[in-house]
Amino acid sequence: MLLCFVGEELRLPVSSKDYMSKLVEYGIMKLCASATVKETNQTWIEEDDFQVIMPSVDIKVAIHLNNVT
């Protein structure tokens, strides 16, 4: 159980090694969060979808042909 107070921000760092193998086509990821207020038993639930943008890769190949006949 995580304890937060009014106005407090909660961060959960995630490393790419934790999710890279689980990404589906186009790098779509879904984030779901929920919280319950113990005193009132009220629950908040939110979800969001977003795309993980992969870095572009440029590959250059140099071919040197020497004395080709």
Secondary structure, DSSP 8 states (H G I E B T S, - for coil): -----TT--------HHHHGGG--GGGEEEEEEEEE-TTT--EEEEEEEEE---------------S--
